[in-house]
């Protein structure tokens, strides 16, 4: 089982979960997080004004569309739909409300082209690996939906130049491993990183940790990670950015030097801290470049 990298100084974590009164919480100017139980979505302003246009990053668990809309209405004009939806990847806990919101808002959905088969109805994700990571969430992972979903009328590819069309000042970074087309979002001006599930800030394999979310830097959720070599490279790439603020798909938003030290420890000791000793995809990855991520397993 992968070891934890706890971050003991509470000042480095924003403490987002548990604040039931706030539907969203500002982390840095222009970026708010909505905590939907075990997963986060982000509301990102596209300009200087919080009252202007905005973008939704990821779409939460099934059944959370109303909570996402309520959070957006609280922060922006009640009738202001987003300029777009940007997806870090398409696992069920990030796309649960996607089809509902896309139909209601009729806005473009941007995702990496390698993730499109999971979002246009043509491929299901590879089966999970319940034997890695330990914990109840890993054991339950064969019951989790693997898709595909079909939002092809709204689906667009992220531009090859790294820009995010509705988000000036941001760039997308290819961070595959957890999925074939996983991306993270980076704003260099204040070193804010939306890491998706490339790495997270809780031990998602544990049901207790997924709900209580004690702050720690952790590798990608193990049971759904299908290319560990790529995952290692992605964590290294993100650590080299030296982010000031990290907003992950699971866990608390975190900031500061202790967070960076823990992230560098994860990158430098990935095989000890994150890589399973054995597992379905440890020696036989499912990748996008050779098509194995889109095929039924042998």
VMD Tcl script that draws the C-alpha trace (Angstrom):
set ca {
  {0.00 0.00 0.00}
  {1.23 3.48 -0.85}
  {2.50 5.57 2.05}
  {0.96 8.89 2.99}
  {2.67 12.27 2.87}
  {0.86 14.19 5.63}
  {0.98 17.97 5.73}
  {0.81 18.71 9.42}
  {0.58 22.51 9.41}
  {-3.12 23.29 9.17}
  {-2.30 26.75 7.82}
  {-1.30 25.12 4.56}
  {-4.82 23.80 3.95}
  {-7.93 25.83 3.26}
  {-10.32 23.50 5.08}
  {-12.98 23.46 2.37}
  {-14.93 20.33 3.38}
  {-17.37 20.66 6.25}
  {-18.46 24.24 5.57}
  {-22.08 23.41 4.82}
  {-23.22 27.04 4.77}
  {-21.01 28.04 1.86}
  {-21.91 26.54 -1.49}
  {-18.56 27.71 -2.86}
  {-15.40 29.06 -1.31}
  {-12.89 31.44 -2.89}
  {-9.38 29.99 -2.86}
  {-7.55 32.64 -4.89}
  {-8.95 35.62 -6.79}
  {-11.19 34.38 -9.56}
  {-11.18 30.73 -8.48}
  {-13.74 29.15 -6.17}
  {-14.17 25.52 -5.18}
  {-17.40 23.64 -4.64}
  {-16.89 20.55 -2.48}
  {-19.37 17.84 -3.47}
  {-18.71 15.24 -0.82}
  {-15.75 13.25 -2.13}
  {-14.94 15.38 -5.18}
  {-14.39 19.04 -6.05}
  {-15.40 21.22 -8.97}
  {-14.05 24.70 -9.63}
  {-15.71 27.93 -10.74}
  {-13.19 30.10 -12.56}
  {-13.81 33.72 -13.54}
  {-12.59 34.53 -17.04}
  {-11.86 38.20 -16.35}
  {-11.05 40.62 -13.57}
  {-14.65 40.86 -12.38}
  {-16.20 38.11 -10.29}
  {-19.55 39.17 -11.73}
  {-18.46 38.52 -15.32}
  {-18.10 35.36 -17.36}
  {-16.99 32.14 -15.75}
  {-16.02 28.54 -16.55}
  {-16.91 25.31 -14.77}
  {-14.01 22.87 -14.32}
  {-15.29 19.29 -14.01}
  {-18.86 18.32 -13.24}
  {-18.97 16.30 -10.04}
  {-20.88 13.21 -9.01}
  {-24.20 12.05 -10.44}
  {-27.05 13.98 -8.88}
  {-25.05 17.13 -8.09}
  {-26.22 19.36 -10.97}
  {-28.54 21.33 -8.70}
  {-25.75 21.97 -6.17}
  {-23.39 23.15 -8.89}
  {-26.04 25.48 -10.32}
  {-26.87 26.82 -6.85}
  {-23.19 27.57 -6.18}
  {-22.86 29.35 -9.51}
  {-26.04 31.37 -8.94}
  {-24.74 32.42 -5.52}
  {-21.46 33.66 -7.00}
  {-22.60 34.99 -10.39}
  {-25.86 36.27 -11.80}
  {-28.51 33.60 -11.35}
  {-29.18 33.40 -15.07}
  {-25.53 33.54 -16.20}
  {-24.48 30.23 -17.70}
  {-20.75 29.48 -17.96}
  {-18.70 30.37 -21.01}
  {-17.70 26.70 -21.21}
  {-17.09 23.53 -19.23}
  {-13.48 22.29 -19.08}
  {-12.79 18.69 -18.11}
  {-9.62 17.41 -16.47}
  {-10.81 13.89 -17.40}
  {-13.99 11.88 -17.73}
  {-14.26 9.49 -14.78}
  {-17.77 9.17 -13.36}
  {-17.06 11.33 -10.30}
  {-16.03 14.20 -12.57}
  {-18.78 13.83 -15.20}
  {-21.78 12.95 -13.04}
  {-23.69 16.15 -13.82}
  {-22.07 16.83 -17.19}
  {-24.84 15.69 -19.53}
  {-27.52 17.42 -17.46}
  {-25.62 20.71 -17.36}
  {-24.59 20.55 -21.02}
  {-28.19 20.12 -22.14}
  {-29.45 22.90 -19.90}
  {-26.66 25.39 -20.58}
  {-25.83 24.41 -24.21}
  {-22.16 25.37 -23.89}
  {-18.95 23.88 -25.27}
  {-17.21 21.13 -23.29}
  {-13.42 21.14 -23.70}
  {-11.33 18.03 -23.06}
  {-8.11 16.51 -24.34}
  {-8.68 14.61 -27.58}
  {-7.36 11.41 -25.96}
  {-10.24 11.62 -23.49}
  {-12.91 12.07 -26.17}
  {-13.72 8.35 -26.65}
  {-15.02 8.30 -23.07}
  {-17.12 11.42 -23.69}
  {-18.54 10.72 -27.16}
  {-20.04 7.32 -26.44}
  {-17.41 5.22 -28.19}
  {-15.36 3.67 -25.35}
  {-15.64 2.71 -21.70}
  {-12.76 3.19 -19.29}
  {-10.56 0.17 -18.58}
  {-11.73 -1.87 -15.59}
  {-10.54 -0.63 -12.20}
  {-7.95 -2.46 -10.14}
  {-9.57 -3.09 -6.72}
  {-6.44 -4.79 -5.37}
  {-4.31 -1.62 -5.25}
  {-4.28 1.19 -2.74}
  {-6.16 -0.59 0.01}
  {-9.33 0.79 1.56}
  {-13.04 0.47 0.99}
  {-13.16 2.76 -2.06}
  {-10.72 0.47 -3.86}
  {-12.75 -2.60 -2.96}
  {-15.94 -0.96 -4.21}
  {-14.38 0.33 -7.43}
  {-15.73 -2.50 -9.65}
  {-19.19 -1.12 -8.90}
  {-18.34 2.41 -10.10}
  {-19.64 3.44 -13.55}
  {-17.07 3.35 -16.35}
  {-19.18 4.97 -19.08}
  {-19.12 5.82 -21.78}
  {-21.23 8.93 -21.71}
  {-22.13 10.85 -24.84}
  {-21.91 14.62 -24.82}
  {-20.60 14.77 -28.39}
  {-22.89 17.65 -29.51}
  {-20.98 19.96 -27.15}
  {-17.56 18.27 -27.10}
  {-14.52 20.19 -28.33}
  {-10.77 19.40 -28.28}
  {-8.44 21.55 -26.23}
  {-6.18 23.50 -28.62}
  {-2.77 22.02 -29.36}
  {-1.03 25.26 -28.29}
  {-1.91 24.68 -24.64}
  {-4.38 27.53 -24.36}
  {-7.78 27.14 -22.76}
  {-10.12 29.16 -25.01}
  {-12.56 30.41 -22.36}
  {-9.85 30.96 -19.70}
  {-7.31 33.66 -20.63}
  {-4.15 33.43 -18.57}
  {-4.50 29.68 -18.07}
  {-2.87 26.81 -19.93}
  {-3.63 23.12 -19.97}
  {-0.87 20.60 -19.30}
  {-1.01 17.00 -20.47}
  {-0.78 14.89 -17.30}
  {-1.79 11.36 -18.39}
  {-1.53 8.28 -16.23}
  {-4.69 8.39 -14.19}
  {-6.43 8.41 -17.56}
  {-5.20 8.59 -21.14}
  {-6.25 12.20 -21.73}
  {-5.97 13.66 -18.25}
  {-5.01 17.34 -18.10}
  {-4.19 19.81 -15.34}
  {-4.74 23.58 -15.52}
  {-2.05 26.12 -14.66}
  {-2.12 29.89 -14.12}
  {1.48 31.08 -14.11}
  {0.70 34.61 -12.93}
  {0.01 33.44 -9.37}
  {1.19 29.80 -9.69}
  {-2.25 28.33 -9.16}
  {-2.61 24.68 -10.18}
  {-5.80 22.72 -10.75}
  {-4.29 19.25 -10.68}
  {-7.41 17.18 -11.28}
  {-6.51 13.64 -10.24}
  {-2.87 13.70 -11.44}
  {-2.18 13.96 -7.72}
  {-4.66 14.67 -4.97}
  {-4.66 15.95 -1.39}
  {-6.37 13.07 0.39}
  {-6.13 9.28 0.37}
  {-9.06 8.62 -1.96}
  {-8.79 4.83 -1.64}
  {-9.98 5.09 1.97}
  {-13.68 5.85 2.48}
  {-12.89 7.64 5.77}
  {-10.18 9.81 4.24}
  {-12.30 10.52 1.16}
  {-15.00 11.95 3.43}
  {-12.94 13.50 6.26}
  {-10.15 14.64 3.91}
  {-7.20 15.08 6.29}
  {-4.68 17.09 4.28}
  {-1.90 15.13 2.62}
  {-0.21 15.00 -0.76}
  {-1.13 11.71 -2.40}
  {-0.66 10.03 -5.75}
  {-3.58 9.62 -8.16}
  {-6.51 7.43 -7.01}
  {-4.88 4.04 -7.49}
  {-7.86 1.91 -8.44}
  {-8.56 3.96 -11.60}
  {-4.96 4.71 -12.61}
  {-4.07 2.73 -15.74}
  {-0.55 3.91 -16.66}
  {1.77 4.26 -13.69}
  {4.83 5.24 -15.71}
  {2.92 8.16 -17.23}
  {1.49 9.04 -13.81}
  {5.03 9.28 -12.42}
  {6.08 11.64 -15.21}
  {2.97 13.77 -14.72}
  {3.60 14.25 -10.99}
  {7.22 15.18 -11.73}
  {6.10 17.74 -14.31}
  {3.66 19.36 -11.89}
  {6.17 19.41 -9.00}
  {8.65 21.23 -11.22}
  {6.16 24.10 -11.54}
  {6.56 24.83 -7.80}
  {2.90 25.84 -7.42}
  {1.86 28.26 -4.72}
  {-1.72 26.96 -4.57}
  {-3.02 23.50 -5.45}
  {-6.68 22.67 -6.03}
  {-7.05 18.94 -6.59}
  {-10.01 16.90 -7.71}
  {-10.18 15.28 -4.27}
  {-9.17 16.78 -0.93}
  {-8.59 20.24 0.43}
  {-7.06 23.10 -1.50}
  {-3.54 23.65 -0.22}
  {-0.83 26.29 -0.42}
  {2.62 27.24 0.66}
  {6.11 25.79 1.14}
  {5.11 22.71 3.13}
  {2.74 21.69 0.35}
  {5.53 22.14 -2.20}
  {7.96 20.10 -0.11}
  {5.43 17.27 0.13}
  {4.77 17.44 -3.61}
  {8.49 17.23 -4.36}
  {8.79 14.26 -2.00}
  {6.02 12.52 -3.91}
  {7.71 13.25 -7.25}
  {11.14 12.12 -6.06}
  {9.88 8.99 -4.29}
  {6.92 8.11 -6.47}
  {7.76 4.41 -6.69}
  {7.85 4.10 -2.90}
  {4.99 6.44 -2.02}
  {2.48 5.88 -4.84}
  {3.33 2.98 -7.14}
  {1.64 -0.27 -6.08}
  {3.93 -3.22 -5.47}
  {1.79 -5.17 -7.91}
  {-1.38 -4.56 -9.82}
  {-3.25 -4.96 -13.05}
  {-1.67 -1.94 -14.75}
  {1.74 -1.80 -13.07}
  {3.45 -3.86 -15.77}
  {0.71 -3.80 -18.41}
  {-0.49 -0.20 -18.77}
  {-3.56 0.86 -20.73}
  {-2.45 3.84 -22.81}
  {-3.98 6.22 -25.29}
  {-1.14 6.23 -27.80}
  {-1.42 2.52 -28.61}
  {-5.20 2.34 -28.22}
  {-5.11 -0.09 -25.29}
  {-6.96 2.40 -23.07}
  {-10.03 2.08 -25.29}
  {-10.17 -1.70 -25.74}
  {-11.87 -4.34 -23.67}
  {-9.24 -6.12 -21.55}
  {-7.89 -9.43 -22.64}
}
mol new
graphics top color blue
foreach p $ca { graphics top sphere $p radius 0.5 }
foreach p [lrange $ca 0 end-1] q [lrange $ca 1 end] { graphics top cylinder $p $q radius 0.2 }
display resetview
